[in-house]
């Protein structure tokens, strides 16, 4: 028996990890850490609580994930996504740590990226995550999980890609969704299941955990519009060719064959998952 720290428990993936922990670590104490409970930038307090709890594993989800905010405030992005991770990895140097990263570390020119593919981040957010990956993987006890768009129900109701789309539609917004930007969306609960299986293995390293279906933003929007006809979704196809703003990666689809060999269940695509869970809140 022991304690597992889960940072970012107020977010979608962190919250899913806390909920799923009982199924995989029923005799362990899964401590979900929100920003209100522990300020991870207060390194003295983090070390004090770490020494008190003596966790056997840390799953680090906390980050500044708003790409627009990261682009506008690089200093804050580097402090929260890199420095905070570096300090936590140092404190947890003698135990396993699983760090959550993103498919956006790739430039998206190719797609179907495996773990051996070279990263080439285009945005400030992606740069901070790529740098943190390298630092985390320098410790052979530590792991990195790259994931894609995660959906589900978050404590604040606005962290999942599905929640953001629904909120926009509920206010009557028309959404322009790209037909030429591709990701591998996944339900957060499936990501959590995969991560707990990795933790139980254990086999540290770099892993891709994402949905098995490559979908454009337009495909994703259509799938969710069919699920929520009551909100009267308004959407139209658009192209990255008309986009003006911070750099975007057109195709960051992930190859998950490596992690799939270690899992007891197939990672589902979004369309499949929605069909299998018609009554589940999403």
C-alpha positions as CSV (number, residue, x, y, z in Angstrom):
1,X,0.0,0.0,0.0
2,X,1.1,3.5,-0.7
3,X,0.2,6.9,-2.1
4,X,0.0,8.1,-5.7
5,X,0.2,11.8,-6.4
6,X,-2.0,13.0,-9.4
7,X,-1.3,16.6,-10.2
8,X,-3.8,18.7,-12.2
9,X,-6.7,16.8,-10.6
10,X,-9.0,19.8,-11.4
11,X,-8.5,19.1,-15.1
12,X,-10.1,16.5,-17.4
13,X,-7.4,13.9,-17.5
14,X,-6.3,14.3,-13.9
15,X,-9.9,14.0,-12.7
16,X,-10.3,10.8,-14.8
17,X,-7.1,9.4,-13.3
18,X,-8.4,10.0,-9.8
19,X,-11.7,8.3,-10.6
20,X,-10.1,5.3,-12.4
21,X,-7.4,4.8,-9.7
22,X,-9.6,2.7,-7.5
23,X,-10.0,0.1,-10.2
24,X,-6.2,-0.3,-10.6
25,X,-4.8,0.7,-7.2
26,X,-7.7,-0.2,-4.9
27,X,-5.4,-0.6,-1.9
28,X,-3.5,2.6,-2.6
29,X,-4.3,6.2,-1.7
30,X,-4.7,8.2,-4.9
31,X,-4.2,11.8,-3.9
32,X,-5.6,14.2,-6.5
33,X,-3.8,17.6,-6.3
34,X,-5.7,20.7,-7.5
35,X,-4.2,24.1,-7.7
36,X,-6.2,25.1,-4.6
37,X,-4.8,22.2,-2.6
38,X,-1.2,22.6,-3.5
39,X,0.6,25.3,-5.5
40,X,3.1,23.4,-7.4
41,X,5.2,26.5,-7.9
42,X,5.7,26.7,-4.1
43,X,8.6,24.3,-4.3
44,X,9.3,24.4,-0.6
45,X,5.8,23.4,0.3
46,X,5.8,20.7,-2.5
47,X,8.9,19.1,-1.0
48,X,7.4,19.3,2.5
49,X,4.2,17.5,1.5
50,X,6.2,15.1,-0.7
51,X,8.3,14.1,2.3
52,X,5.2,13.8,4.4
53,X,3.2,11.6,2.0
54,X,6.2,9.7,0.6
55,X,4.3,8.8,-2.7
56,X,5.4,5.7,-4.6
57,X,4.3,7.3,-7.9
58,X,3.7,10.7,-9.3
59,X,1.4,11.3,-12.4
60,X,2.0,14.9,-13.5
61,X,-0.9,16.3,-15.5
62,X,-0.8,19.9,-14.3
63,X,0.1,22.4,-17.0
64,X,-0.9,25.6,-18.8
65,X,-2.5,24.0,-21.8
66,X,-4.3,27.0,-23.4
67,X,-2.1,27.5,-26.5
68,X,-3.3,31.0,-27.0
69,X,-2.4,32.0,-23.5
70,X,1.0,30.3,-23.8
71,X,1.7,32.2,-27.0
72,X,0.7,35.5,-25.4
73,X,2.7,34.9,-22.2
74,X,5.8,32.7,-22.9
75,X,7.4,33.5,-19.6
76,X,4.3,32.0,-17.7
77,X,4.2,29.1,-20.1
78,X,7.8,28.2,-19.4
79,X,7.4,28.6,-15.7
80,X,4.4,26.4,-15.4
81,X,5.1,23.8,-18.1
82,X,8.9,23.4,-17.9
83,X,10.3,24.8,-14.6
84,X,7.5,23.3,-12.5
85,X,8.0,20.0,-14.2
86,X,11.7,20.1,-13.6
87,X,11.4,20.8,-9.9
88,X,8.8,18.0,-9.5
89,X,10.9,15.6,-11.4
90,X,13.9,16.5,-9.2
91,X,11.9,16.0,-6.0
92,X,10.6,12.6,-7.3
93,X,13.9,11.5,-8.7
94,X,13.9,8.2,-6.9
95,X,10.4,7.0,-7.7
96,X,8.4,6.5,-11.0
97,X,6.9,9.6,-12.5
98,X,4.6,9.8,-15.5
99,X,4.5,13.1,-17.3
100,X,1.7,14.1,-19.7
101,X,2.8,15.7,-22.9
102,X,1.1,16.4,-26.3
103,X,0.9,15.4,-29.9
104,X,1.6,19.1,-30.7
105,X,5.4,18.6,-30.2
106,X,5.3,17.5,-33.9
107,X,5.0,20.0,-36.7
108,X,2.2,18.0,-38.4
109,X,3.7,17.7,-41.8
110,X,3.6,13.9,-41.9
111,X,1.2,12.4,-39.4
112,X,1.1,8.9,-37.9
113,X,4.0,9.8,-35.6
114,X,5.7,7.0,-33.6
115,X,7.7,7.6,-30.5
116,X,10.9,7.5,-32.6
117,X,9.9,10.5,-34.8
118,X,11.8,13.7,-34.3
119,X,9.9,16.5,-32.6
120,X,9.6,20.0,-34.1
121,X,7.3,22.2,-32.0
122,X,5.7,25.1,-33.7
123,X,4.1,27.0,-30.8
124,X,5.3,28.2,-27.4
125,X,3.1,25.6,-25.7
126,X,4.6,22.8,-27.8
127,X,8.2,24.1,-27.2
128,X,7.7,24.0,-23.4
129,X,6.3,20.5,-23.5
130,X,9.1,19.2,-25.8
131,X,11.7,20.6,-23.5
132,X,10.0,19.1,-20.4
133,X,9.8,15.7,-22.2
134,X,13.6,15.7,-22.7
135,X,14.2,16.6,-19.1
136,X,11.8,13.9,-17.7
137,X,13.2,11.1,-19.9
138,X,16.7,11.8,-18.6
139,X,15.7,9.8,-15.5
140,X,15.3,6.1,-16.4
141,X,12.6,5.7,-13.8
142,X,10.4,8.4,-15.4
143,X,8.0,8.2,-18.4
144,X,6.3,10.5,-20.8
145,X,2.8,9.9,-22.2
146,X,2.0,11.9,-25.3
147,X,-1.7,12.2,-25.9
148,X,-4.1,14.1,-28.2
149,X,-7.5,15.8,-27.7
150,X,-9.2,14.3,-24.7
151,X,-12.9,14.5,-24.1
152,X,-15.3,13.8,-21.2
153,X,-16.7,15.6,-18.2
154,X,-14.3,17.8,-16.3
155,X,-14.9,19.4,-12.9
156,X,-15.1,22.9,-14.3
157,X,-17.1,21.8,-17.4
158,X,-14.7,23.5,-19.9
159,X,-11.5,21.4,-20.2
160,X,-12.5,18.7,-22.7
161,X,-12.7,19.5,-26.4
162,X,-16.3,18.3,-26.4
163,X,-17.2,20.6,-23.6
164,X,-15.8,23.6,-25.5
165,X,-17.7,22.8,-28.6
166,X,-21.0,22.2,-26.7
167,X,-20.6,25.5,-24.7
168,X,-20.1,27.4,-28.0
169,X,-23.2,25.8,-29.6
170,X,-25.3,26.4,-26.5
171,X,-24.7,30.1,-26.9
172,X,-25.6,30.0,-30.6
173,X,-22.1,30.3,-32.0
174,X,-21.3,29.3,-35.6
175,X,-18.1,27.3,-35.5
176,X,-15.7,27.1,-38.5
177,X,-14.0,23.7,-38.2
178,X,-10.9,22.7,-40.3
179,X,-11.2,19.9,-42.7
180,X,-7.4,19.7,-43.0
181,X,-6.3,19.6,-39.4
182,X,-6.1,16.1,-38.0
183,X,-5.8,14.7,-34.5
184,X,-6.6,11.4,-32.7
185,X,-9.3,12.3,-30.1
186,X,-9.9,10.0,-27.2
187,X,-12.2,9.8,-24.2
188,X,-10.3,10.8,-21.1
189,X,-11.4,7.7,-19.2
190,X,-9.7,5.5,-21.8
191,X,-6.5,7.5,-21.4
192,X,-6.7,7.0,-17.7
193,X,-7.2,3.3,-18.1
194,X,-4.1,3.0,-20.3
195,X,-1.9,5.1,-18.0
196,X,-2.8,3.0,-15.0
197,X,-2.0,-0.2,-16.9
198,X,1.4,1.4,-17.8
199,X,1.9,2.3,-14.1
200,X,1.1,-1.2,-13.0
201,X,3.4,-2.9,-15.6
202,X,5.8,-1.0,-15.0
203,X,7.8,-0.3,-18.1
204,X,9.1,3.3,-18.1
205,X,9.7,5.2,-21.3
206,X,8.0,7.3,-24.0
207,X,4.5,6.2,-25.1
208,X,1.7,7.5,-27.3
209,X,-1.8,7.2,-25.9
210,X,-4.5,8.4,-28.2
211,X,-7.6,7.4,-30.1
212,X,-7.2,4.9,-32.9
213,X,-9.1,7.1,-35.4
214,X,-7.5,10.0,-37.3
215,X,-10.1,12.7,-37.5
216,X,-10.2,16.2,-38.8
217,X,-11.7,19.0,-36.7
218,X,-14.7,18.9,-39.1
219,X,-15.1,15.2,-38.5
220,X,-15.0,15.7,-34.8
221,X,-17.6,18.4,-34.9
222,X,-20.0,16.4,-37.1
223,X,-19.7,13.4,-34.7
224,X,-20.6,15.5,-31.7
225,X,-23.3,17.5,-33.5
226,X,-25.0,14.1,-34.2
227,X,-24.9,13.3,-30.5
228,X,-26.3,16.7,-29.4
229,X,-29.1,17.7,-31.8
230,X,-30.9,19.3,-28.9
231,X,-28.3,22.1,-28.7
232,X,-28.9,23.0,-32.4
233,X,-25.2,22.8,-33.4
234,X,-24.0,25.3,-36.0
235,X,-20.9,24.4,-37.9
236,X,-19.3,24.8,-41.3
237,X,-16.2,23.5,-42.9
238,X,-13.1,25.6,-43.1
239,X,-9.5,25.3,-44.2
240,X,-6.1,26.0,-42.5
241,X,-5.2,27.8,-45.7
242,X,-7.4,30.7,-44.5
243,X,-6.1,30.7,-41.0
244,X,-4.1,33.7,-39.6
245,X,-2.5,33.4,-36.2
246,X,0.0,31.3,-34.2
247,X,1.4,28.3,-36.0
248,X,-0.7,25.2,-36.1
249,X,0.3,21.6,-36.9
250,X,-1.9,20.2,-39.6
251,X,-1.6,16.5,-38.8
252,X,-0.4,15.3,-35.4
253,X,-2.0,11.9,-35.6
254,X,-0.2,9.4,-33.4
255,X,0.9,5.8,-33.9
256,X,0.1,4.0,-30.7
257,X,1.3,0.5,-31.6
258,X,4.0,0.6,-28.9
259,X,1.7,1.1,-26.0
260,X,-1.0,-1.1,-27.5
261,X,1.2,-4.1,-27.1
262,X,1.3,-3.5,-23.3
263,X,-2.5,-2.9,-22.9
264,X,-5.2,-5.4,-22.2
265,X,-7.7,-3.5,-24.3
266,X,-7.7,-1.7,-27.7
267,X,-7.6,2.0,-27.7
268,X,-10.9,3.0,-29.3
269,X,-11.4,5.7,-31.9
270,X,-13.9,8.5,-31.0
271,X,-16.6,7.4,-33.3
272,X,-16.5,3.8,-31.9
273,X,-16.4,5.1,-28.3
274,X,-19.4,7.3,-28.8
275,X,-21.4,4.5,-30.4
276,X,-20.5,2.2,-27.5
277,X,-21.5,4.7,-24.9
278,X,-24.7,6.3,-26.2
279,X,-26.1,7.2,-22.8
280,X,-22.9,8.3,-21.1
281,X,-22.5,12.0,-20.4
282,X,-19.9,13.4,-22.8
